[in-house]
Amino acid sequence: MADHKHGEMEITTQEKTFDGFMRFTTKSVIVILLLLVGMAIFIT
């Protein structure tokens, strides 16, 4: 077995994936909240 040394793994791809996921999640939450506020204002 190879010895694992903390902090030596290449994580660039994982960081890009996580950044994309967070950007998508943030934008989705904003759109959902805007839709809910719009529905509350215009439907009632």
C-alpha distance matrix in Angstrom:
0.0 3.8 6.5 8.9 12.4 15.4 17.9 16.2 16.0 19.0 21.2 24.6 24.9 24.2 26.7 29.3 28.9 29.4 32.3 33.9 33.5 35.1 37.9 38.6 38.6 40.9 43.3 43.4 44.3 47.0 48.5 48.5 50.2 52.8 53.6 54.0 56.2 58.2 58.7 59.9 62.4 63.8 63.7 65.3
3.8 0.0 3.8 6.3 9.4 12.6 14.8 12.8 13.0 16.1 18.6 21.9 22.6 22.2 24.4 27.0 27.0 27.5 30.2 32.0 31.9 33.3 36.0 37.0 37.2 39.2 41.7 42.1 42.9 45.4 47.1 47.3 48.9 51.3 52.3 52.9 55.0 56.9 57.7 58.8 61.1 62.6 62.8 64.4
6.5 3.8 0.0 3.8 6.4 9.8 12.5 11.2 12.2 15.8 18.1 21.5 22.7 21.9 23.7 26.7 26.9 26.9 29.5 31.7 31.6 32.6 35.3 36.6 36.6 38.4 41.0 41.6 42.2 44.6 46.5 46.7 48.0 50.5 51.8 52.2 54.1 56.2 57.1 58.0 60.3 62.0 62.2 63.6
8.9 6.3 3.8 0.0 3.8 6.4 9.1 8.3 9.2 12.9 14.8 18.3 19.6 18.6 20.2 23.3 23.6 23.4 25.9 28.2 28.0 28.9 31.7 33.1 33.0 34.7 37.4 38.0 38.5 40.9 42.9 43.1 44.3 46.9 48.2 48.6 50.4 52.5 53.5 54.3 56.6 58.3 58.6 60.0
12.4 9.4 6.4 3.8 0.0 3.8 6.4 6.1 8.4 12.0 14.0 17.3 19.3 18.3 19.2 22.5 23.3 22.9 25.0 27.6 27.7 28.2 30.8 32.7 32.6 33.9 36.7 37.6 38.0 40.1 42.3 42.8 43.7 46.2 47.7 48.2 49.7 51.9 53.1 53.9 55.9 57.8 58.3 59.7
15.4 12.6 9.8 6.4 3.8 0.0 3.8 5.8 7.7 11.2 12.2 15.6 17.7 16.3 16.7 20.3 21.1 20.2 22.1 25.0 25.0 25.1 27.9 29.9 29.6 30.7 33.6 34.6 34.8 36.9 39.2 39.7 40.5 42.9 44.6 45.0 46.4 48.7 49.9 50.6 52.6 54.6 55.2 56.4
17.9 14.8 12.5 9.1 6.4 3.8 0.0 3.8 5.8 8.5 9.4 12.3 15.0 13.9 13.9 17.3 18.6 17.8 19.4 22.4 22.8 22.8 25.3 27.5 27.5 28.4 31.2 32.5 32.8 34.6 37.0 37.8 38.5 40.8 42.6 43.2 44.5 46.6 48.1 48.8 50.6 52.6 53.3 54.7
16.2 12.8 11.2 8.3 6.1 5.8 3.8 0.0 3.8 6.6 9.0 11.7 14.2 14.0 14.5 17.4 18.9 18.9 20.4 23.0 23.8 24.3 26.5 28.5 29.0 30.1 32.6 33.9 34.6 36.4 38.5 39.4 40.5 42.5 44.2 45.1 46.5 48.4 49.8 50.8 52.6 54.4 55.1 56.7
16.0 13.0 12.2 9.2 8.4 7.7 5.8 3.8 0.0 3.8 6.1 9.3 11.0 10.8 12.0 14.8 15.8 16.1 18.0 20.3 20.9 21.9 24.1 25.8 26.4 27.8 30.1 31.2 32.2 34.1 36.0 36.8 38.1 40.2 41.7 42.6 44.2 46.0 47.3 48.5 50.4 51.9 52.6 54.3
19.0 16.1 15.8 12.9 12.0 11.2 8.5 6.6 3.8 0.0 3.8 5.9 7.9 8.7 9.8 11.9 13.4 14.3 15.8 17.8 19.0 20.1 21.9 23.6 24.7 26.0 28.0 29.3 30.6 32.3 34.0 35.1 36.6 38.3 39.8 41.1 42.6 44.2 45.6 47.0 48.7 50.1 50.9 52.8
21.2 18.6 18.1 14.8 14.0 12.2 9.4 9.0 6.1 3.8 0.0 3.8 5.5 5.2 6.1 8.7 9.9 10.5 12.2 14.3 15.3 16.4 18.3 20.0 20.9 22.3 24.3 25.6 26.8 28.6 30.3 31.4 32.8 34.6 36.1 37.3 38.8 40.4 41.8 43.2 44.9 46.3 47.1 49.0
24.6 21.9 21.5 18.3 17.3 15.6 12.3 11.7 9.3 5.9 3.8 0.0 3.8 5.5 5.2 6.3 8.7 10.0 10.6 12.4 14.3 15.4 16.5 18.4 19.9 21.1 22.7 24.3 25.8 27.2 28.7 30.3 31.7 33.2 34.7 36.2 37.7 39.0 40.6 42.1 43.6 44.9 45.9 47.9
24.9 22.6 22.7 19.6 19.3 17.7 15.0 14.2 11.0 7.9 5.5 3.8 0.0 3.8 5.4 5.2 6.2 8.6 9.9 10.7 12.3 14.3 15.4 16.6 18.3 20.0 21.3 22.5 24.4 26.0 27.1 28.5 30.4 31.8 33.0 34.6 36.3 37.5 38.9 40.6 42.2 43.3 44.1 46.3
24.2 22.2 21.9 18.6 18.3 16.3 13.9 14.0 10.8 8.7 5.2 5.5 3.8 0.0 3.8 5.5 5.1 6.1 8.5 9.9 10.4 12.2 14.1 15.3 16.3 18.1 20.0 20.9 22.3 24.3 25.7 26.7 28.4 30.2 31.4 32.7 34.5 35.9 37.2 38.7 40.5 41.8 42.4 44.4
26.7 24.4 23.7 20.2 19.2 16.7 13.9 14.5 12.0 9.8 6.1 5.2 5.4 3.8 0.0 3.8 5.4 5.1 6.1 8.6 9.8 10.5 12.2 14.2 15.2 16.3 18.3 19.8 21.0 22.5 24.3 25.6 26.9 28.6 30.2 31.5 32.9 34.4 36.0 37.3 38.9 40.4 41.3 43.2
29.3 27.0 26.7 23.3 22.5 20.3 17.3 17.4 14.8 11.9 8.7 6.3 5.2 5.5 3.8 0.0 3.8 5.5 5.1 6.2 8.6 9.9 10.5 12.2 14.2 15.3 16.6 18.2 20.0 21.3 22.6 24.2 25.9 27.1 28.6 30.3 31.7 32.9 34.5 36.2 37.6 38.8 39.8 41.9
28.9 27.0 26.9 23.6 23.3 21.1 18.6 18.9 15.8 13.4 9.9 8.7 6.2 5.1 5.4 3.8 0.0 3.8 5.5 5.2 6.2 8.7 9.9 10.6 12.2 14.2 15.5 16.4 18.3 20.1 21.2 22.4 24.3 25.9 26.9 28.5 30.3 31.5 32.8 34.5 36.2 37.3 38.0 40.1
29.4 27.5 26.9 23.4 22.9 20.2 17.8 18.9 16.1 14.3 10.5 10.0 8.6 6.1 5.1 5.5 3.8 0.0 3.8 5.4 5.0 6.1 8.5 9.8 10.4 12.1 14.2 15.1 16.3 18.3 19.9 20.8 22.4 24.3 25.6 26.8 28.5 30.0 31.3 32.7 34.5 35.9 36.6 38.5
32.3 30.2 29.5 25.9 25.0 22.1 19.4 20.4 18.0 15.8 12.2 10.6 9.9 8.5 6.1 5.1 5.5 3.8 0.0 3.8 5.4 5.2 6.1 8.6 9.9 10.5 12.3 14.1 15.4 16.6 18.4 19.9 21.2 22.7 24.4 25.8 27.1 28.5 30.2 31.6 33.1 34.5 35.6 37.5
33.9 32.0 31.7 28.2 27.6 25.0 22.4 23.0 20.3 17.8 14.3 12.4 10.7 9.9 8.6 6.2 5.2 5.4 3.8 0.0 3.8 5.5 5.1 6.1 8.5 9.9 10.7 12.1 14.3 15.5 16.5 18.2 20.0 21.2 22.5 24.3 25.9 26.9 28.5 30.3 31.7 32.7 33.7 35.9
33.5 31.9 31.6 28.0 27.7 25.0 22.8 23.8 20.9 19.0 15.3 14.3 12.3 10.4 9.8 8.6 6.2 5.0 5.4 3.8 0.0 3.8 5.5 5.1 6.1 8.5 10.0 10.4 12.2 14.3 15.4 16.3 18.2 20.0 21.0 22.4 24.3 25.6 26.8 28.4 30.2 31.4 32.0 34.1
35.1 33.3 32.6 28.9 28.2 25.1 22.8 24.3 21.9 20.1 16.4 15.4 14.3 12.2 10.5 9.9 8.7 6.1 5.2 5.5 3.8 0.0 3.8 5.4 5.0 6.0 8.5 9.7 10.5 12.3 14.2 15.2 16.4 18.3 19.9 21.0 22.5 24.1 25.6 26.9 28.5 30.1 30.9 32.7
37.9 36.0 35.3 31.7 30.8 27.9 25.3 26.5 24.1 21.9 18.3 16.5 15.4 14.1 12.2 10.5 9.9 8.5 6.1 5.1 5.5 3.8 0.0 3.8 5.5 5.2 6.2 8.5 10.1 10.8 12.4 14.3 15.6 16.7 18.4 20.1 21.3 22.5 24.4 25.9 27.1 28.4 29.7 31.7
38.6 37.0 36.6 33.1 32.7 29.9 27.5 28.5 25.8 23.6 20.0 18.4 16.6 15.3 14.2 12.2 10.6 9.8 8.6 6.1 5.1 5.4 3.8 0.0 3.8 5.5 5.3 6.0 8.6 10.0 10.6 12.2 14.3 15.4 16.4 18.3 20.0 21.0 22.4 24.3 25.8 26.7 27.6 29.9
38.6 37.2 36.6 33.0 32.6 29.6 27.5 29.0 26.4 24.7 20.9 19.9 18.3 16.3 15.2 14.2 12.2 10.4 9.9 8.5 6.1 5.0 5.5 3.8 0.0 3.8 5.5 5.1 6.1 8.6 9.9 10.5 12.2 14.2 15.3 16.4 18.3 19.8 21.0 22.4 24.3 25.6 26.2 28.1
40.9 39.2 38.4 34.7 33.9 30.7 28.4 30.1 27.8 26.0 22.3 21.1 20.0 18.1 16.3 15.3 14.2 12.1 10.5 9.9 8.5 6.0 5.2 5.5 3.8 0.0 3.8 5.5 5.3 6.3 8.7 10.0 10.7 12.4 14.4 15.5 16.6 18.3 20.0 21.2 22.7 24.3 25.4 27.1
43.3 41.7 41.0 37.4 36.7 33.6 31.2 32.6 30.1 28.0 24.3 22.7 21.3 20.0 18.3 16.6 15.5 14.2 12.3 10.7 10.0 8.5 6.2 5.3 5.5 3.8 0.0 3.8 5.5 5.1 6.2 8.6 9.9 10.6 12.3 14.3 15.4 16.4 18.3 20.0 21.1 22.3 23.5 25.7
43.4 42.1 41.6 38.0 37.6 34.6 32.5 33.9 31.2 29.3 25.6 24.3 22.5 20.9 19.8 18.2 16.4 15.1 14.1 12.1 10.4 9.7 8.5 6.0 5.1 5.5 3.8 0.0 3.8 5.4 5.2 6.1 8.6 9.9 10.6 12.3 14.3 15.2 16.4 18.3 20.0 20.9 21.7 23.8
44.3 42.9 42.2 38.5 38.0 34.8 32.8 34.6 32.2 30.6 26.8 25.8 24.4 22.3 21.0 20.0 18.3 16.3 15.4 14.3 12.2 10.5 10.1 8.6 6.1 5.3 5.5 3.8 0.0 3.8 5.5 5.1 6.1 8.6 9.8 10.5 12.2 14.0 15.2 16.4 18.3 19.9 20.5 22.2
47.0 45.4 44.6 40.9 40.1 36.9 34.6 36.4 34.1 32.3 28.6 27.2 26.0 24.3 22.5 21.3 20.1 18.3 16.6 15.5 14.3 12.3 10.8 10.0 8.6 6.3 5.1 5.4 3.8 0.0 3.8 5.5 5.2 6.1 8.6 9.9 10.6 12.1 14.1 15.3 16.4 18.1 19.4 21.2
48.5 47.1 46.5 42.9 42.3 39.2 37.0 38.5 36.0 34.0 30.3 28.7 27.1 25.7 24.3 22.6 21.2 19.9 18.4 16.5 15.4 14.2 12.4 10.6 9.9 8.7 6.2 5.2 5.5 3.8 0.0 3.8 5.5 5.1 6.1 8.6 9.9 10.4 12.1 14.2 15.3 16.2 17.4 19.6
48.5 47.3 46.7 43.1 42.8 39.7 37.8 39.4 36.8 35.1 31.4 30.3 28.5 26.7 25.6 24.2 22.4 20.8 19.9 18.2 16.3 15.2 14.3 12.2 10.5 10.0 8.6 6.1 5.1 5.5 3.8 0.0 3.8 5.5 5.1 6.2 8.7 9.8 10.5 12.3 14.3 15.3 15.8 17.8
50.2 48.9 48.0 44.3 43.7 40.5 38.5 40.5 38.1 36.6 32.8 31.7 30.4 28.4 26.9 25.9 24.3 22.4 21.2 20.0 18.2 16.4 15.6 14.3 12.2 10.7 9.9 8.6 6.1 5.2 5.5 3.8 0.0 3.8 5.4 5.1 6.1 8.4 9.8 10.5 12.3 14.2 15.0 16.4
52.8 51.3 50.5 46.9 46.2 42.9 40.8 42.5 40.2 38.3 34.6 33.2 31.8 30.2 28.6 27.1 25.9 24.3 22.7 21.2 20.0 18.3 16.7 15.4 14.2 12.4 10.6 9.9 8.6 6.1 5.1 5.5 3.8 0.0 3.8 5.4 5.1 6.0 8.5 9.8 10.5 12.0 13.6 15.4
53.6 52.3 51.8 48.2 47.7 44.6 42.6 44.2 41.7 39.8 36.1 34.7 33.0 31.4 30.2 28.6 26.9 25.6 24.4 22.5 21.0 19.9 18.4 16.4 15.3 14.4 12.3 10.6 9.8 8.6 6.1 5.1 5.4 3.8 0.0 3.8 5.5 5.0 6.0 8.5 9.9 10.4 11.2 13.6
54.0 52.9 52.2 48.6 48.2 45.0 43.2 45.1 42.6 41.1 37.3 36.2 34.6 32.7 31.5 30.3 28.5 26.8 25.8 24.3 22.4 21.0 20.1 18.3 16.4 15.5 14.3 12.3 10.5 9.9 8.6 6.2 5.1 5.4 3.8 0.0 3.8 5.4 5.1 6.1 8.6 10.1 10.2 11.7
56.2 55.0 54.1 50.4 49.7 46.4 44.5 46.5 44.2 42.6 38.8 37.7 36.3 34.5 32.9 31.7 30.3 28.5 27.1 25.9 24.3 22.5 21.3 20.0 18.3 16.6 15.4 14.3 12.2 10.6 9.9 8.7 6.1 5.1 5.5 3.8 0.0 3.8 5.4 5.0 6.2 8.6 9.9 10.9
58.2 56.9 56.2 52.5 51.9 48.7 46.6 48.4 46.0 44.2 40.4 39.0 37.5 35.9 34.4 32.9 31.5 30.0 28.5 26.9 25.6 24.1 22.5 21.0 19.8 18.3 16.4 15.2 14.0 12.1 10.4 9.8 8.4 6.0 5.0 5.4 3.8 0.0 3.8 5.4 5.2 6.0 8.0 10.0
58.7 57.7 57.1 53.5 53.1 49.9 48.1 49.8 47.3 45.6 41.8 40.6 38.9 37.2 36.0 34.5 32.8 31.3 30.2 28.5 26.8 25.6 24.4 22.4 21.0 20.0 18.3 16.4 15.2 14.1 12.1 10.5 9.8 8.5 6.0 5.1 5.4 3.8 0.0 3.8 5.5 5.4 5.3 7.7
59.9 58.8 58.0 54.3 53.9 50.6 48.8 50.8 48.5 47.0 43.2 42.1 40.6 38.7 37.3 36.2 34.5 32.7 31.6 30.3 28.4 26.9 25.9 24.3 22.4 21.2 20.0 18.3 16.4 15.3 14.2 12.3 10.5 9.8 8.5 6.1 5.0 5.4 3.8 0.0 3.8 5.9 5.9 6.0
62.4 61.1 60.3 56.6 55.9 52.6 50.6 52.6 50.4 48.7 44.9 43.6 42.2 40.5 38.9 37.6 36.2 34.5 33.1 31.7 30.2 28.5 27.1 25.8 24.3 22.7 21.1 20.0 18.3 16.4 15.3 14.3 12.3 10.5 9.9 8.6 6.2 5.2 5.5 3.8 0.0 3.8 6.0 6.2
63.8 62.6 62.0 58.3 57.8 54.6 52.6 54.4 51.9 50.1 46.3 44.9 43.3 41.8 40.4 38.8 37.3 35.9 34.5 32.7 31.4 30.1 28.4 26.7 25.6 24.3 22.3 20.9 19.9 18.1 16.2 15.3 14.2 12.0 10.4 10.1 8.6 6.0 5.4 5.9 3.8 0.0 3.8 5.8
63.7 62.8 62.2 58.6 58.3 55.2 53.3 55.1 52.6 50.9 47.1 45.9 44.1 42.4 41.3 39.8 38.0 36.6 35.6 33.7 32.0 30.9 29.7 27.6 26.2 25.4 23.5 21.7 20.5 19.4 17.4 15.8 15.0 13.6 11.2 10.2 9.9 8.0 5.3 5.9 6.0 3.8 0.0 3.8
65.3 64.4 63.6 60.0 59.7 56.4 54.7 56.7 54.3 52.8 49.0 47.9 46.3 44.4 43.2 41.9 40.1 38.5 37.5 35.9 34.1 32.7 31.7 29.9 28.1 27.1 25.7 23.8 22.2 21.2 19.6 17.8 16.4 15.4 13.6 11.7 10.9 10.0 7.7 6.0 6.2 5.8 3.8 0.0
